[in-house]
């Protein structure tokens, strides 16, 4: 069985901590699920469990960073919302080198609707100067963690609970994106994290329709790779894909960067389309099934790309959750 994202983080953190005694790790009562037990065993004096208090976890990390340490905060993506104020004002405002590792990001497994990690991209991208990493495979986790620990300011690394897609292989470097398919100049797909696998599946389906899509593994959402943005500018359509909220998420952030680059270079920006999770509470269910319902599998992405190229409206997808399905009154 391939290594999970969490296991890759656990192994890489121990390896990097052995090289730098400034590295410390913090958890809010979840050392096992976030992969910190090996670190705790190896470096007990550099491990801190603050209990169920994510706010204190983040503020403690800020204080440690001010004291010269390199804190790594391990937390579920959905519970990061509790600590956003501290991440923004205690860490972000002071540009402190705290690495926030967001496990269970995106559409998660059968953990209940409260455990989907669909807000972290929007939250992290709203913190000025935060570097936002999204590994597409487990091998990238250690590469990104090492880079994050070398940065002078705050960063986050988000990854899912689900196994890495088999198609997502290879690693990048630094803050650069990876171009996985060249394409013919018609459409450029900017895929974030595990959805790189679905983007490649979609590219295969599109090729059967004589549409040769360029595909990027974005890797670092913020700051976006200037070379990726410059290349995307040369396409008719740019489609972004993420398993987080579209509203305020990675796609909107990348298309804004694309628009800025277009104005600065005096060219017309390509048409853009953002694929992601709509602004709803997503149901409990199997991740692959929920992603398919949201149009975020290979077939759904291919259809959205085709419609974008033809200037058609967005694909209408079945929303896999609404309040009245839980016996609650509908929102009016």
C-alpha angles and dihedrals in degrees: 000000000000119000114268123234090248093051090049090052092047093051095043094048092055091048094049093043089055088060097045122036091196090074113103130172131218133192136177100228094304108095093140102049093042093051100247100124094092089050091049090051094048099039108022093163092054096049123091127188108188096183123237093336112109091169091058090044091060096042091048089052090051090053092048091051090051087054092056101264126127105232123198113199112201114197140146112263092237092052092049086080088072091059100041095108091054093043090051103041105021097040108017100041090053093041091232121178098245117146113211113199110200112201123189091030119169125007104353135195129275094310097119132269092282092065100061107116098217101131104057098086093051091046098045093045089055091060108089116241095006112144109223119203126189115183117207093201139020094256089063093058095075092042091053094043091054091049092046092052089055095054122103094222143036124308141173133208116199126193137158135247091234121091117273112265111262091230095057104091135150131039137249132214138241115332096330128120123229122237106214100174127027100210129189099271097265102101134007118201117204106197125190125212120316092000088076085085092055090046091056090048089052091049090056091051091047092051088061085059092050093256111130106197125195111227127202129191095216093201094173114044094183122063091023116221106262091213091054091049092048091050093047089054089067094064132087093229134020118200122190124201129197139151093227135078113304090212105089092347137125096291095055090045093052095045089051089054088049091052092049091051091049092053092046093051096039097240131126112260116238120251109271135209127185119211117192145099116325121231097274138103103264119225127249109262150106110317096229092051093048092047090051091051089051092051092247099123125090095272094046093048092048090052092049091050092049092050091047091053090050093048093244125147120268118285112266108234131190109253106229095214140034130167095247090059087069093050092264122131114264118258111255 
